[in-house]
Amino acid sequence: GYFSPKTMAIIAPMLEGFYFLNDKLGIHYKVFLGGLILNNQGKNSVDLATDIYLGGVYMLSRNIFLNLSGEYRKTSKYSELFTSTYLQYFFGSRYNVNKNDLIKLEKEVYK
């Protein structure tokens, strides 16, 4: 069925971090587990929700980056899995993977 609540609020602690291994590899992770409050057609409900995101950028050469990411969302009513993989070419030389590369990658999962 179609899931479209009128309003939704998530109350959960989140663990987020960035990890860099030398200048070639960057990893971004984000995890939360908490309460999901929904208002759908005048009915309020509370559910347990989890969201796990993992993304990585690897510098294959000074001009080519490999981008991989995935996100899993789960409640008792639905579950979703998003993935993204692509190569990125730069006309100028790059010397390392940085935090901005990882933040841009996370946004690609939602497109």
N, C-alpha and C positions, 0 to 999 in steps of 0.2 A: 503494500500500500504506500500511499504518498504521505510523507512525514513533513508537516509544516506548522509548527507551533506558533501561536500569536506572539508570545514572549518567552524568553528563555534566559536563565541565569545559572552560572556555574560558580559554586563556592568550593574552592579546592586549593590546597597548597601545591606549588609547582616547583619542580627541580629542573634547572636549566644550566647548561654549561657548554663551554667551548674548549676543545683540546687541539693542540697543534703538535705535529711530529715533524721535526726539522722544518724546512720552508715549503715542502711539497705537499703535505697532507693536512687538512683541517677537518675536524669533526664537530658537529653541533648536535646536542641532544636536549630533549624537553619531555618531561613526564609529569602528569598530574593524575590524582585519584581523589574524587570528592563528590559532592552532591550536585545534582542537576535538577533545577526547579523549572517546570514547564507549565505554561498556561495555554491550553488548547481548547477552543470552543467553550470557554467558561469553566473548564475543569482544571483544577490545579493538581499536579502530581510531583512527587519527588523520586528521584532515581539515583543510583550509583553510576558514576561515569568515569571512564579512564581515557586518556589520550597519550599516545607515545609517538614521538617524532625522532627520527634519526636522519641526519644528512651529512654528506661528506664531499669534499672537493679535493681532487688529486691533480697536481700539475704534471702532465705528461711531457711537456716541453715548455719553453719560454712563451710560446704562443698558443698552446692548446691545453685546456683544462677539462677533466672528466668530472661531471656532476651527477651524483646519485643521492636520492632521498626517498623516504617513505614515511607514512603516518598511518597509525591505526587508532580508530576511535570506537569505543564500545560502551553501550548501555544495555539494559535488559530488553529494550525495544528494537534496537538496530545496531549494526556494526558496519564500519566503512574502512576501506583500505585504499590509500592513495600512494602512487609511486611516480617517480620522475627520473629519467636518465637522459642526459644529453652531453654533447661535446660543445665546448665554447672556444671560439678562435679569437685571438686578439691581434690586431694589426701592429701594435707596438709590443715590445718585450716586457714580460712580467717576471719578477724575481722571487715572489712568494705568494702563498695563499693567505688571505687575511680575513678578519671577522666579517667585513662587508660582503665578501664572496659567499659566505655561509648564510648570512641574513637574506641575501637575494635568492638563494637557492630555496629557502623555506617558503618564500612568497610564490615560487613556481608551483609548489604542490597544490596551492589553492586555486590556481587558474583553471 
